[in-house]
Amino acid sequence: MQEDESAALVGLRKVVLYREAVVTEGGTSPAHPAQQASVAAVMRNPWIGTSTSRDLSPETATIAPILARLLTGRLLDALGGVGSVEAFGKAAIVGSAGEIEHGGALIHTPYFGNLMREFLEGESIICFADTRADAGQTLVVPLWHKNHAATRSHYQTISTRVPDGPRADEIVVVAAASTGPRPHPRIGDRTTDPAVTVKSLESALS
């Protein structure tokens, strides 16, 4: 399917790409400088005016795979290919006339999540954020390692914002990724953590 046909099928109004790279942090350059990017698709909400008992799956099965391919394709173009991506996340912002569940229908099912994971060659569950908001609200999208979700160095966020979206009858769907960890990560990891319990810290907590 051509991209213009896909755009018409999902009611796509615009695609917004945001990209950033940290040059210095704390006055020094990171040992592993990373780029982050988010790609947001602004689309019509196909469920506006429908009942809260309405089954959302028919539209989900049609629309979500198109969004997964579109957004991950733009991410890979922005970040240098699948081999460069180390962390990922997803998000949805529902316009004021819609339900939070409408955003969930487009990012929380295998039709989006499984495909995004496959396109980005990841294994982890994809962390997420979703909300309902007026146009122009900033949403912070969490990211973590695409294969090792407990890897603390890759716990990070990227902010996304569409100045004129979502309109009341729209949804913004976001895929985001990073090519590396936070600048200067140094809080250890689960493989090096001491055993910490309330009992082990009793003197410090008393």
Secondary structure, DSSP 8 states (H G I E B T S, - for coil): --HHHHHHHHTEEEEEEEEEE---BTTB--SS--EEEEEEEEEE-TTTT--TT---HHHHHHHHHHHHHHHHHHHHHHHTSGGG--EEEEEEEE-TTS-HHHHHHHHSSTTTHHHHHHHTT--S--EEEEEE--TT--EEEEEEESS-TT-GGG-EEEEE-BTTB--TTEEEEEEEEESS--SS--S--TTT-----TGGGHHHH-
